[in-house]
Amino acid sequence: MINWPYIQQRYQYLLQEMYELVPAKKWQITPQSVQLTSHKTKYGMADVHGVVFINQAFIGSNTIHLLEATLRHELAHLCVGVHHGHDAQFKSCARLFKANFGEHLIEETRVINEAIGYKYKLYATLDNNDEILFRRVHRKHAKYLKYKPRLFSYLTIKGQKVLSFRYE
C-alpha cells in the first residue's frame, strides 16, 4: 500500500537512477522535493522551482506502477525544462527515463481516477449503436455538448464513427 514515506523513498530512488542517465549538471531545473497535491485532473506536476507534485489519490492505493511512471514523467519535465511541455525533446527524455504510460496501467489508472472523483461521465454513441464510456471529467465541455458529425469531419473511437456525446 502506498503511503507518504513510500512516495518520498521512490522519488529519491528514481532521482538517483535518472541522474545516472543524465548527470545533474545537465538538468534544466534542479529537483528540490516531492509534495502532495489534490489537483482534480493530474496524477502529477512539476514546477519551475524543481518541485514534483504527486496527487494524494495515490495514498492508500496499490498503484505502484502508475506512481512510478508519474514520477519518471515529472522528472523528465525537470530534466528538459517545464517550458518544453510534451514536445519532441520532452518525449525523448521521457523514453530515456522509461516514463511509460500505456495499456499495462489501465487498471491502476481506473483506481486513481475513481479516487480523484470526477464529477461527470462522458458517453459516446457510435455508428454501430454501441454506447461507451469515453472518459470521466470535472466539467462539461462545449465541444462535446455541441458535437455534430459531418460528412468528412467526425471523431472515431476504435474505428467507429462517433454520432453523439452525452454527460451523466
N, C-alpha and C positions, 0 to 999 in steps of 0.2 A: 504494500500500500504506500502510495506517495504521500510524504509529509514535507514540511518546510526544510528540515535538515537534509532530506534526500535531494531536494531540488538544489540546494546550495552545494552539496557534495558533487552532484552530477555536473553542475555548472563549472566548478573548479577543475574537475577531472577533464571535461571536454575542452575547456580553455587551454589546458596544458597540451592536450592532443592536437588542437588546432595550431598552437604555437610551434609544434614540431613540423607542421605542414607549411606554415607561413610565419617566419620569425616576427616577434612582437614589434620590432622597429619598422617593419613594412606595413603594419596595420594603419589605416587612415584614422581610426578612432580607438584609443586605448580602452579596453574593457575595464570598468570600475567595480561593478557589482551586479547582483541579480536581486530583483524585487518582485513582489506580487502586485497584480492589477486585477480589477474587477471589470475590465472592459467588456462590453456586451457582444463584440463580434470577433475579437482577435485572440488567438491562442498565446501569442507573444508579440513583443515590440522591442525595438532597440532605439535609443535616442542619441542625439549628438554629444551627450555628456558621457557616453560609454555605459549607460545603464541598460541592462536587459530586463524587461518586464515579462513575467510569466503569469498567465491567467490563473487566478486562485481556484478555478474549477478543477485543476489538476489535483488539488489537495483531497485526499481521501479516495482517489481513484487508483486503478491499476494500469493506467495508460502510459506505461513507461516508454514504449517505443515512440508514441506521439510526442511525449515530453522531450525525448532525446532529439527527435527530428526538429522540433521547435527551437530548442536551444542551439542546435547546429545552424539553423536558418538565421536566427538572430545574431549569432556570432559572425556569420558571413556578411551580414549587413554592416557590422562594425569594421570588419576587415577591409571592405572596399569603400566604406563610407555610405551613410544612410541616404545621401543625395542621389545615389545610383538607383534607388528603388529596386525594381526587379528587372533591370536591363541585362544585356548580354554579359557584362563584366560581373554583375552580381550572380547570375546563373552559373557562370563558370566557377566562381568561388564556392557557391552552394554545392555544386557537384563535387568539387575537391573535398569539401567538408562533409560530404555524404548526408546532406540535409534532404533526405528522400521522403517525400510525402507521396502516397500512392495507394493502390488497391490493398496492400498489406496493412494499411492503417484504417480501413473503413469502419471496423467495429469500434476501435478506440476513438475515432472521430465522432461517431454516433454518441458514445458515452459522454464526451466533453461537450458536445453540442447540447445534449439534454441537461447537463449540469449548468451550462451558461443560461439556459432557459429562454429560448427565443419566443417572442410573443405570437407570431403568426406562422402558419404553414402555407406554402405556395404550391398549388397543384397545377399540373399541366394536362390538358386534354389533347391527345394525339389523334392523328388522322385514322388510326385503326380502332378508335373509340376507347382506348385504354386511358385511364386517368392515373397519373403517377405523382408521388410527392417529389417536387422539383427541388425545393430547399426550404429551410426554416429561416425566417427573417425577423428583424425587430421593427420594421416599418414597411408600410405598403408603398410600392414604387409605381409611378405613373406609367413607366414603360410596360409593365405587366397589366395594369388596370386598363390601359388604352390599347393593348396589343391587338392588332388586326393583321392576319396573314394576307399577303398579296401574291400575285402570280409568280413573281421572281424574287420576292423578298419575304422570307419567313425563317423562323427558328426551327431547328430539328433536334431531337433527342434520340440517340441510338438509331439514327436513320429514319425516324418517323417525324413527319411534319407536325408542328405544334399548331393546334387550331385555336386554343384559348388558354387563359390562366384564370385561376380563382384563388382567393385567400380564405383561410379558415382560421 
